[in-house]
Amino acid sequence: MSAAVSLNDSLSDEEVLALYKANAWSSAEKPQQLLAALRNSHALVTARIAGRLVGLGNAISDGHLVVYFPHMLVHPEFQRQGVGRAMMGALMERYEGFHQKMLTADGDAVEFYRSMGFERAGRTEPMWVYAGNEH
């Protein structure tokens, strides 16, 4: 069964938090901030199967030149089934022609993003001030 992917879908707080918790993302521990951040994203992409939220990603952008993709999650039951690829494809189409598309990837996600055309940015080093445990 393929996922229905859409940009700027309306979401319930409960389904978003359930998805983040299923992926063990620490941002689920800060629900008010997480939900506000997602609502204020430049774009939000979702994937649903039989009405169930199985994937979510967002973009932060100046709307003209630069876009950053901070979150891309697929429920563990639906990973490696093309859901993330479909969502990232929708975001890449939305921001086609932008001068710079950026993200930070770790673990298994590195190869996924490479397959989507991303590569290490020159000699850059990933850096952050981060108050979470993971993601």
DACOR-V132607 format. One record per backbone hydrogen bond with DSSP energy under -1.0 kcal/mol. NH is the residue of the N-H (numbers start at 1). CO is the residue of the C=O. If there is no record, write none. Layout:
BEGIN
NH,CO + NH,CO
END
This chain:
BEGIN
4,48 + 6,46 + 8,44 + 16,12 + 17,13 + 18,14 + 19,15 + 20,16 + 21,17 + 22,18 + 23,19 + 24,21 + 25,20 + 26,134 + 28,25 + 29,26 + 30,27 + 34,30 + 35,31 + 36,32 + 37,33 + 38,34 + 39,35 + 40,36 + 41,38 + 42,59 + 43,59 + 45,57 + 46,6 + 47,55 + 48,4 + 49,52 + 52,49 + 54,47 + 55,47 + 56,73 + 57,45 + 58,71 + 59,43 + 60,68 + 62,66 + 67,100 + 68,60 + 69,102 + 73,56 + 75,54 + 78,75 + 86,82 + 87,83 + 88,84 + 89,85 + 90,86 + 91,87 + 92,88 + 93,89 + 94,90 + 95,91 + 96,93 + 98,95 + 100,65 + 102,67 + 109,106 + 110,107 + 112,108 + 113,109 + 114,110 + 115,111 + 117,114 + 118,113 + 122,120 + 124,121
END
